[in-house]
Amino acid sequence: MLVLAHVRELLEQAADKLRAVAPDLPVGLYSAGLKRRDLGYPVTIAGIQSVYQRGCDVGAVDLVIVDEAHLIAPDCEGMYRTFLADMQQINPQVRVIGLTATPFRMKSGSICSPDNILNEICYEVGVPGVRCGAQGWGTVLPGVWEPGLRLADVLGADRSTYNQGMRYVGTVYRPPSEANSYLLQATIGCSWNHCTYCATYEGKQFRVRPLDETLEDIAIAGREFGARVRKVFVMDGDALVMELGLWEPILEALRATFPNLRRVSCYATAMNLLAKTPEELRRLRELGLELLYIGPESGDDVTLKRIAKGANSADHVEAAAKARRAGMKQSLIFLLGAGGVERSMEHATASARLATAMDPTFLSALTLMLIPSTPIHKLAQTGRFQMPSVEDLLRELRILVDEANPSDAIFRCNHASNYLPIGGRLPRDREAILQQIDAALSGEVPFREEWSRGL
């Protein structure tokens, strides 16, 4: 969630109030005046002057709350409209709530009307002695609001709204950018499940769910959510492993059930892609499978072998080429620290080289976390693997940003595992991102506190 205000006092007031009512909630501040540029928190409070040209840095959010919403320009100009347009581009389902005590303009009338960004009243309260009362004007961007959508629906993130009552087996996982997606569990576990750092599918024996169960889940979701579903993420760990004969009826059912469906995505491995024929991949794309999340984790073949990834860098380059030829987008994930102290620089340099060769639409960096019960954690306990220092992890990140040269990729390093949440576009924003990393290395920008890191 993002809270926007136009003056320093309102930012500090909002932060103080949130800390008072929710002391355990991590809250970040993004304001040049306060010398803070916190990103990647569940809630970020930001000055509009500081962020209005930095939508890519902020990344996808579920909800934007605008304090003093009457300051949103009535036409297509102004900082708020520029920023909110970027937010909608990044996440088409973003919700916007405006708060104001002055909901009328002399020239244009009410700030809340069907053609405005603020297009529905979701809450209104009168305060004695205040003309017009204190109004809470809650809306969503045009094209997202639907009749009957309640304030509870707006404030309750779609991650729960779309997935209540689903018959999930075990704990399920999805990328942060799929927070607003309907999660369809077509497979259980991961078909590979040997990566030394991963405990995500521990205890799950891989299997493909019976097709009739999956189709029944789609039908249930269709009755519950119907036209509200715009994105679907197919789980579990590498659902692309399913044969075309299973994918076809699933994708056809999704398209028939959700009339406003815009995108279907899933996790994939290089091995999954290499096992598919070009014709099969093109058919999947024709049916709506648009985006593949692939985690090479490293471009260094020695590191890839040590973490038991199951494929080398050349395999990943070939897999990416097959995906591109089929018209599929890729979101790549690299893992800072995966090479340990021993191969830190080799890991970073080779990862930048692989990111360039795979040329993704989205590029992300996460930080390795040593999870008890994983093989790499056991190696660390016996001294056979040493995690790089925070400063060395940032140096890995700097090499990745400095040397990776995709055509045009949205870059994110705002996952909760990272010590420095940053983002932008590569190569366009390379220098600005490097400046932020250098500021952190010199001590000008604080690292994320260890207690607030997670997976």
C-alpha positions in Angstrom: 0.0 0.0 0.0 1.2 3.5 -0.8 0.1 6.7 1.0 0.7 10.0 -0.9 0.8 13.5 0.5 2.2 16.8 -0.6 3.8 18.2 2.5 6.3 16.9 5.0 4.0 17.4 8.0 1.4 15.1 6.5 3.9 12.4 5.8 5.2 12.5 9.4 1.6 12.7 10.7 0.6 9.6 8.7 3.7 7.7 9.8 3.1 8.5 13.5 -0.5 7.5 13.3 0.3 4.2 11.7 2.9 3.4 14.2 0.5 4.2 17.0 -2.4 2.0 15.7 -0.2 -0.8 14.1 3.2 -0.9 15.9 4.2 -4.2 14.3 3.5 -3.1 10.8 6.7 -2.2 8.8 6.3 1.3 7.4 8.6 3.0 4.9 9.1 6.7 4.1 10.0 8.0 0.7 10.7 11.7 0.9 13.7 13.9 -0.2 12.9 16.4 2.5 13.1 13.6 5.2 16.2 12.1 3.5 14.4 8.7 3.3 13.9 6.5 0.2 12.4 3.4 1.7 10.8 0.9 -0.7 9.6 -2.7 -0.5 7.6 -2.2 2.7 4.0 -3.4 3.2 3.1 0.3 3.6 5.1 3.2 2.1 4.3 6.8 2.9 5.6 9.1 0.1 5.8 12.7 -0.9 4.3 13.2 -4.3 7.1 15.6 -5.4 9.7 12.8 -4.6 8.0 9.9 -6.4 5.9 11.3 -9.3 8.6 10.5 -11.8 9.7 7.3 -10.1 6.8 4.9 -10.7 9.1 2.2 -11.8 11.1 2.5 -8.6 8.0 2.2 -6.5 6.7 -0.8 -8.5 3.4 -2.6 -8.3 1.1 -1.7 -5.4 -2.4 -2.8 -4.6 -3.7 0.4 -3.1 -2.8 4.1 -3.3 -4.3 6.5 -0.7 -4.1 10.2 -1.7 -4.3 12.6 1.2 -5.8 16.0 0.2 -7.1 14.4 -2.9 -8.6 17.7 -4.2 -5.1 18.5 -5.3 -5.4 15.9 -8.1 -5.5 18.0 -11.3 -8.9 18.0 -13.1 -7.2 17.3 -16.5 -4.3 15.1 -17.7 -1.6 17.3 -16.3 0.0 17.4 -12.9 2.2 15.2 -10.6 -0.6 13.1 -9.2 -2.1 12.2 -12.6 1.4 11.4 -14.0 2.2 9.1 -11.1 -1.2 7.4 -10.9 -1.0 6.7 -14.7 2.3 5.0 -14.2 0.9 3.0 -11.3 -2.0 1.8 -13.4 0.4 0.8 -16.2 2.4 -1.3 -13.8 -0.6 -2.8 -12.1 -3.9 -2.4 -14.1 -5.9 -3.3 -11.0 -4.5 -0.8 -8.6 -7.1 0.8 -6.4 -7.0 4.5 -5.5 -8.7 6.1 -2.5 -8.8 9.9 -2.1 -9.3 11.7 1.2 -10.4 15.3 1.3 -12.5 17.8 3.3 -13.0 20.0 0.2 -14.5 17.8 -2.5 -15.8 20.6 -4.7 -13.9 22.9 -7.1 -15.3 26.3 -8.1 -14.7 25.7 -11.9 -15.3 22.0 -12.3 -17.6 21.0 -9.4 -17.2 17.7 -7.6 -13.9 16.0 -7.7 -15.8 12.7 -7.7 -17.6 11.8 -11.0 -17.8 8.9 -13.4 -15.2 10.4 -15.7 -12.6 11.3 -13.0 -9.9 9.2 -11.4 -12.1 9.5 -8.3 -15.3 8.1 -9.6 -17.2 6.6 -6.6 -17.9 7.6 -3.0 -17.1 4.7 -0.7 -17.4 6.5 2.7 -18.7 9.8 3.9 -18.8 11.3 7.4 -19.9 14.7 8.7 -17.9 16.5 11.3 -19.8 19.2 13.3 -18.4 22.7 12.7 -16.7 21.8 9.4 -18.3 23.0 6.2 -19.0 20.1 3.9 -17.8 17.7 6.6 -14.7 15.5 6.5 -15.2 13.5 3.4 -13.6 10.1 2.6 -13.8 9.7 -1.1 -12.9 6.2 -2.2 -12.4 5.2 -5.8 -10.5 3.1 -8.2 -9.0 4.0 -11.6 -11.4 4.1 -14.5 -12.3 0.7 -15.8 -11.5 -1.1 -12.6 -14.5 -0.1 -10.4 -17.5 -2.3 -10.7 -21.1 -1.7 -9.4 -21.5 -3.2 -6.0 -17.9 -3.3 -5.1 -17.7 -2.4 -1.4 -15.1 -0.5 0.6 -14.2 -3.8 2.2 -13.5 -5.2 -1.2 -11.2 -2.2 -2.0 -9.3 -2.4 1.2 -9.1 -6.2 1.3 -6.3 -7.0 -1.2 -7.3 -9.3 -4.1 -4.8 -11.9 -2.8 -7.5 -12.9 -0.4 -10.6 -11.8 -2.3 -9.9 -14.0 -5.4 -8.6 -17.1 -3.5 -10.9 -17.7 -0.5 -12.5 -21.1 -0.7 -10.1 -22.5 -3.2 -8.9 -26.1 -2.6 -5.2 -25.6 -2.2 -2.9 -28.4 -1.2 -0.4 -27.2 1.3 1.1 -23.7 1.4 1.1 -22.0 -2.0 3.5 -19.4 -3.3 3.3 -16.8 -6.1 5.6 -13.9 -7.3 5.0 -10.5 -5.6 3.7 -9.1 -8.9 0.9 -11.7 -8.9 -0.7 -10.4 -5.7 -3.9 -9.4 -7.6 -4.1 -12.7 -9.5 -6.4 -15.7 -9.2 -4.1 -18.5 -8.1 -4.9 -21.8 -9.9 -3.1 -24.8 -8.5 -2.8 -27.2 -11.4 0.3 -29.0 -10.2 1.4 -29.9 -6.6 5.0 -29.2 -5.7 8.0 -28.8 -8.1 9.0 -31.4 -10.7 12.7 -30.7 -10.0 12.8 -29.8 -6.2 16.6 -30.4 -5.8 17.8 -26.8 -5.5 20.0 -26.6 -2.4 18.6 -23.2 -1.2 14.9 -23.9 -1.6 12.4 -25.3 1.0 9.3 -23.9 -0.7 8.0 -27.3 -1.8 9.5 -29.3 1.0 7.1 -32.1 2.0 5.2 -32.0 -1.3 5.6 -34.9 -3.6 5.2 -33.6 -7.2 2.1 -34.5 -9.1 -0.2 -33.0 -11.7 -3.7 -32.5 -10.4 -6.4 -34.4 -12.2 -7.8 -32.3 -15.0 -11.4 -32.5 -13.8 -10.4 -31.1 -10.4 -8.6 -28.2 -12.0 -11.5 -27.4 -14.3 -13.8 -27.6 -11.4 -11.7 -25.1 -9.5 -11.9 -22.7 -12.5 -15.7 -23.1 -12.6 -15.9 -22.3 -8.8 -13.7 -19.2 -9.2 -15.8 -18.2 -12.2 -19.0 -18.3 -10.2 -17.4 -16.4 -7.3 -15.4 -13.8 -9.1 -16.2 -13.9 -12.8 -15.5 -10.6 -14.6 -13.3 -9.3 -11.8 -10.4 -11.7 -12.6 -7.9 -10.1 -14.9 -4.8 -12.1 -14.2 -4.3 -15.8 -13.4 -1.1 -17.4 -12.0 -0.9 -21.2 -12.5 0.9 -23.0 -9.7 2.9 -24.8 -8.2 6.6 -24.6 -8.7 7.0 -25.2 -12.4 3.6 -25.7 -13.9 5.0 -25.4 -17.4 6.0 -29.0 -17.0 2.5 -30.1 -17.8 1.9 -31.6 -21.2 0.1 -29.6 -23.9 -2.9 -31.9 -23.6 -3.5 -30.6 -20.1 -2.6 -27.0 -20.7 -5.0 -26.6 -23.7 -8.3 -27.4 -21.8 -7.1 -25.3 -18.8 -6.3 -22.2 -20.8 -9.4 -22.6 -22.9 -11.5 -22.8 -19.7 -9.8 -19.8 -18.2 -10.5 -17.8 -21.3 -14.1 -18.9 -21.4 -14.7 -18.3 -17.7 -13.1 -14.9 -17.1 -14.3 -12.5 -19.8 -11.8 -9.8 -18.7 -8.8 -12.0 -18.5 -5.7 -10.2 -19.7 -2.8 -12.5 -18.7 -1.9 -16.0 -17.6 1.5 -16.7 -16.2 3.4 -19.5 -14.3 6.8 -20.5 -13.0 9.0 -22.3 -15.4 12.5 -23.8 -15.6 15.0 -24.0 -18.4 14.4 -27.7 -18.5 10.6 -27.2 -18.9 11.2 -24.9 -21.9 13.7 -27.1 -23.5 11.4 -30.1 -23.2 8.7 -28.3 -25.2 8.7 -28.1 -29.0 8.5 -24.7 -30.7 5.0 -25.6 -31.9 3.8 -26.4 -28.4 5.1 -23.1 -27.0 3.4 -21.2 -29.8 0.2 -23.0 -29.1 0.4 -22.1 -25.4 1.0 -18.5 -26.2 -2.0 -18.5 -28.6 -4.2 -19.7 -25.8 -3.1 -17.0 -23.4 0.1 -18.1 -21.5 2.0 -14.9 -21.8 4.5 -14.6 -19.0 7.0 -17.1 -17.6 8.8 -16.6 -14.3 12.3 -18.2 -14.6 14.9 -18.3 -11.8 18.4 -19.0 -13.2 19.6 -17.6 -9.8 23.1 -17.3 -11.3 24.9 -17.2 -14.6 28.0 -18.9 -13.1 28.1 -22.5 -14.1 30.1 -23.5 -11.0 27.5 -21.9 -8.8 24.6 -23.4 -10.8 26.1 -26.8 -10.3 26.7 -26.2 -6.5 23.1 -25.1 -6.0 21.8 -28.0 -8.1 19.8 -25.9 -10.5 19.6 -28.6 -13.0 20.6 -26.5 -16.0 23.7 -24.4 -17.0 23.9 -20.9 -18.4 23.9 -22.1 -22.0 20.7 -24.1 -21.3 19.1 -20.9 -20.0 20.1 -18.9 -23.0 18.6 -21.5 -25.3 15.4 -21.7 -23.3 15.0 -18.0 -23.3 15.4 -17.9 -27.1 12.7 -20.5 -27.5 10.3 -18.5 -25.3 11.0 -15.3 -27.2 10.4 -17.0 -30.5 7.0 -18.2 -29.2 6.1 -14.7 -28.2 6.3 -15.3 -24.4 7.6 -12.7 -22.0 10.1 -13.6 -19.3 10.6 -12.4 -15.7 14.1 -13.5 -14.5 15.2 -13.9 -10.9 18.8 -13.8 -9.8 19.9 -14.6 -6.2 22.4 -12.4 -4.6 24.8 -14.4 -2.4 24.2 -17.7 -4.2 27.9 -18.0 -5.0 29.0 -17.5 -1.4 32.1 -15.6 -0.5 34.2 -17.9 -2.7 32.5 -17.1 -6.0 30.8 -13.8 -5.2 32.4 -11.8 -8.1 32.2 -14.6 -10.6 28.5 -15.1 -9.7 27.7 -11.4 -10.1 29.6 -11.0 -13.4 28.2 -14.1 -15.0 24.7 -13.3 -13.8 24.9 -9.9 -15.6 26.1 -11.7 -18.7 23.3 -14.2 -18.6 20.7 -11.5 -18.0 21.9 -9.7 -21.1 21.8 -12.9 -23.2 18.3 -13.9 -22.0 17.0 -10.4 -22.6 13.9 -10.5 -20.3 11.0 -8.1 -20.0 11.3 -8.1 -16.2 14.5 -8.6 -14.2 14.7 -9.1 -10.4 17.3 -9.6 -7.8 16.6 -11.4 -4.5 18.9 -12.2 -1.7 19.7 -15.7 -0.5 18.3 -16.5 2.9 19.7 -19.6 4.6 16.6 -21.6 5.5 17.0 -24.4 8.1 16.6 -27.9 6.6 18.0 -26.9 3.3 21.3 -28.4 2.1 23.0 -24.9 1.7 22.1 -24.1 5.3 23.7 -27.3 6.5 26.8 -26.4 4.5 26.9 -23.0 6.1 26.6 -24.6 9.6 29.7 -26.8 8.9 31.7 -23.9 7.4 31.6 -25.2 3.8 29.5 -22.3 2.6 30.0 -18.7 3.7 27.4 -16.0 3.0 28.8 -12.7 1.7 28.6 -9.6 3.9 25.9 -7.1 3.4 28.4 -4.8 1.7 29.5 -7.6 -0.6 26.0 -8.4 -1.5 25.5 -4.8 -2.6 28.7 -5.0 -4.6 27.2 -8.1 -6.4 24.0 -6.0 -7.0 26.1 -3.2 -8.4 27.9 -5.5 -10.8 24.6 -6.9 -12.0 23.1 -3.4 -12.6 26.3 -2.0 -14.1 27.0 -4.9 -16.5 23.6 -6.3 -17.4 22.4 -4.8 -20.7 18.9 -6.1 -21.6 17.0 -4.3 -24.4 14.5 -2.7 -22.0 13.7 -4.5 -18.8 11.8 -3.4 -15.7 14.3 -4.0 -12.9 13.2 -4.8 -9.3 15.2 -5.3 -6.1 12.4 -4.6 -3.7 11.7 -8.1 -2.4 11.6 -8.4 1.3 14.8 -10.5 1.3 16.9 -7.5 0.0 18.9 -5.1 2.1 18.4 -2.2 -0.3 15.0 -1.9 -2.0 15.5 -0.2 -5.4 14.2 -0.4 -8.9 13.9 1.2 -12.3 14.4 0.3 -15.9 17.6 -1.1 -17.5 19.5 0.2 -19.2 17.6 3.6 -19.0 17.9 4.1 -15.2 21.3 2.5 -14.8 23.2 5.5 -13.5 20.4 6.5 -11.1 20.3 3.0 -9.6 24.1 2.8 -9.3 24.0 6.1 -7.4 21.5 4.6 -4.9 23.7 1.6 -4.4 26.8 3.7 -4.0 25.0 5.9 -1.4 24.2 2.8 0.6 27.7 1.5 0.4 29.0 4.9 1.6 26.6 4.9 4.5 24.3 7.7 3.3 21.3 5.4 2.9 20.5 2.8 5.6 20.2 -0.9 4.9 16.9 -2.6 5.6 16.8 -3.9 9.2 17.4 -7.6 9.6 14.2 -8.1 11.5 12.1 -6.8 8.6 13.7 -9.1 6.0 11.8 -12.2 4.9 10.7 -14.5 2.0 
